[in-house]
Amino acid sequence: MKIALSGYQENPLLLLENPEIASAFQEIAVYKEYPKNHLLCEIGTICNHFYIITSGITRMFYYKEGKDVTVHFCTEQETASVFESYVKQEKSKFNIETLEPVKAYVVSFQDFEYVFSKNCKLERHIRLFVQQLHVNLIERINDLHFHNATERYEKLLSKKPELFQRVTLKQLASYLNITPETLSRIRGK
C-alpha cells in the first residue's frame, strides 16, 4: 500500500521527496482507521505509536481539578503522538482522543527505531522533525505567556480556521487557556 505523504508543509520529516525516506516509511507504516471518541493513547500508558493523520482530527488533553485541559489538536497532514512518552518509553501524562473518525498511518516505536538504526542517513530528517516539534512547542509557550486571549484566538483562527468548525467551543477555550464565556465574548466582537 502506497503512502501519499506529499504536501506536509509544517513537518520536515514527512516531506518525503527523498525516495529513501519514502521507502523506509513504506516498510513500517500501517494504515488504520479509528472511530470518533477512540483513545489512541491513555494517561498512565506508554505511547508506543505515532500517527500520521490523513483524515480526521485528534486532541491531546489531561485532567486537572476534574476538568479536561486541551493542549493540542492534530488535523490532516500532521503527526499525533505524546512524543515525550514515545521517545523515552515512559508513561504518558496525556490522552490522545479522536474527535472525528480518523484515518492514519501508524508507526510503532520498535519499527521506527529499527528502520532508522539501519540507515544513519535518515538521522538528518529525524533532526529536522525534532527541530520543528521544538519550534512548535516554543511558539505555543510564547502564545500562552506573551499574547492575550484575543491575540491567541486570532492567531489560531488564522492558522487553523477549520478547528472552529470541527471541535467544541469548550475544547477551543481550553486550548486557548480561557473560559468558554471569554471565548464567546471574543467571538462576538
C-alpha positions as MATLAB code, in Angstrom:
seq = 'MKIALSGYQENPLLLLENPEIASAFQEIAVYKEYPKNHLLCEIGTICNHFYIITSGITRMFYYKEGKDVTVHFCTEQETASVFESYVKQEKSKFNIETLEPVKAYVVSFQDFEYVFSKNCKLERHIRLFVQQLHVNLIERINDLHFHNATERYEKLLSKKPELFQRVTLKQLASYLNITPETLSRIRGK';
ca = [
       0.000    0.000    0.000;
       1.474    3.352   -1.072;
       1.610    6.171    1.427;
       0.765    9.539   -0.075;
       2.810   11.882    2.055;
       3.254   14.875   -0.205;
       2.101   18.282    0.964;
       3.326   18.089    4.550;
       4.423   21.700    4.805;
       4.933   22.036    8.537;
       6.553   18.695    9.201;
      10.008   18.250    7.587;
      10.154   14.511    8.284;
       7.064   13.984    6.224;
       8.311   15.887    3.208;
       9.125   12.562    1.676;
      10.551   13.795   -1.570;
      13.544   11.599   -0.803;
      12.823    8.071   -2.140;
      14.976    6.550    0.611;
      12.789    8.068    3.317;
       9.598    7.165    1.494;
      10.833    3.594    1.209;
      11.662    3.468    4.926;
       8.151    4.577    5.818;
       6.637    2.107    3.346;
       8.322   -0.623    5.404;
       6.962    0.415    8.794;
       3.770    2.477    8.458;
       0.479    0.604    8.852;
      -2.780    2.150    7.637;
      -5.536    2.138   10.282;
      -8.943    3.676   10.851;
     -10.326    4.696   14.243;
     -13.868    5.690   15.260;
     -14.801    9.012   16.833;
     -14.019    9.237   20.588;
     -11.363    6.494   20.447;
      -8.345    6.901   22.743;
      -5.117    6.440   20.793;
      -3.106    6.926   23.971;
      -4.226    6.937   27.603;
      -2.736    8.668   30.612;
      -0.548    6.204   32.512;
       0.313    4.046   29.490;
       3.333    4.220   27.201;
       2.582    5.858   23.871;
       4.187    3.285   21.565;
       2.990    4.788   18.266;
       2.836    7.966   16.296;
       0.027    8.636   13.882;
       0.330   10.389   10.547;
      -3.206   11.742   10.181;
      -4.638   11.556    6.662;
      -8.247   12.245    7.639;
      -9.868   13.396   10.868;
      -8.778   15.232   13.978;
      -7.312   14.314   17.365;
      -6.787   16.239   20.555;
      -4.255   15.788   23.326;
      -5.541   16.509   26.827;
      -5.151   15.817   30.536;
      -7.289   16.254   33.630;
      -6.833   18.994   36.219;
      -9.194   19.513   39.143;
     -11.876   17.411   37.486;
     -11.760   19.246   34.145;
     -10.108   18.162   30.931;
      -7.483   20.550   29.586;
      -6.800   20.518   25.843;
      -3.164   21.110   24.928;
      -3.016   20.210   21.239;
      -5.055   19.382   18.149;
      -3.799   17.398   15.146;
      -5.538   17.505   11.792;
      -4.786   16.158    8.352;
      -1.126   16.087    7.368;
       0.051   16.319   10.959;
       1.618   13.830   13.334;
      -0.145   12.903   16.563;
       1.696   11.339   19.469;
       2.794   12.009   23.016;
       6.401   12.351   21.905;
       7.861   12.510   25.413;
       6.286    9.132   26.177;
       7.123    7.773   22.717;
      10.797    8.735   22.785;
      11.506    7.991   26.465;
       9.193    4.959   26.543;
       7.686    6.297   29.776;
       4.078    6.537   30.909;
       2.112    9.296   29.232;
       0.772   12.314   31.087;
      -1.764   12.885   28.304;
      -4.639   11.241   26.461;
      -4.988   11.425   22.696;
      -8.608   11.195   21.577;
     -10.122   11.100   18.099;
     -12.717   13.871   17.725;
     -13.842   12.530   14.353;
     -13.302    9.212   12.638;
      -9.557    9.167   11.934;
      -7.584    7.557    9.141;
      -3.876    7.404    9.825;
      -0.606    5.700    9.075;
       0.692    4.289   12.335;
       4.367    3.787   13.156;
       5.436    1.807   16.208;
       8.413    2.815   18.329;
      10.153   -0.511   17.689;
       9.737   -0.316   13.898;
      10.826    3.303   13.849;
      13.957    2.537   15.866;
      14.788   -0.465   13.682;
      14.464    1.322   10.340;
      16.339    4.412   11.407;
      19.094    2.477   13.177;
      19.956    0.607    9.993;
      20.178    3.778    7.891;
      22.083    6.639    9.532;
      21.434    8.903    6.507;
      17.894    9.267    7.768;
      19.055   10.840   11.024;
      19.172   14.299    9.415;
      15.465   14.056    8.685;
      14.755   12.991   12.249;
      16.711   16.019   13.451;
      14.622   18.301   11.216;
      11.444   16.704   12.528;
      12.519   17.184   16.157;
      13.557   20.769   15.439;
      10.100   21.506   14.038;
       8.457   19.925   17.103;
      10.627   22.135   19.298;
       9.765   25.282   17.335;
       6.042   24.434   17.543;
       6.332   23.928   21.307;
       8.174   27.235   21.810;
       5.543   29.049   19.719;
       2.797   27.534   21.875;
       4.567   28.535   25.098;
       5.154   32.044   23.742;
       1.479   32.343   22.792;
       0.394   31.449   26.311;
       2.899   33.771   28.003;
       3.099   36.786   25.706;
      -0.285   37.073   23.997;
      -3.635   37.979   25.441;
      -6.774   35.907   24.877;
      -7.877   37.866   21.808;
      -4.442   37.587   20.191;
      -4.338   33.825   20.838;
      -7.833   33.458   19.370;
      -6.955   35.476   16.248;
      -3.719   33.577   15.717;
      -5.477   30.214   15.984;
      -8.243   31.422   13.679;
      -5.673   32.435   11.043;
      -3.503   29.301   11.402;
      -6.225   26.653   11.778;
      -9.622   28.088   10.840;
     -11.021   24.567   10.298;
     -10.815   23.887   14.044;
     -13.645   26.321   14.669;
     -15.980   24.084   12.664;
     -14.686   20.749   13.937;
     -14.197   20.961   17.712;
     -16.394   22.163   20.549;
     -16.153   25.699   21.891;
     -15.291   24.214   25.289;
     -12.284   22.408   23.771;
     -11.198   25.546   21.885;
     -11.493   27.651   25.038;
      -9.461   25.108   26.978;
      -6.761   25.088   24.278;
      -6.654   28.900   24.321;
      -6.466   28.835   28.150;
      -9.629   30.880   28.548;
     -13.154   30.213   29.753;
     -15.929   29.381   27.284;
     -17.598   32.669   28.293;
     -14.480   34.654   27.369;
     -14.314   32.832   24.055;
     -17.953   33.716   23.366;
     -17.248   37.400   24.105;
     -14.206   37.413   21.797;
     -16.178   35.730   19.015;
     -19.000   38.244   19.462;
     -16.768   41.262   18.754;
];
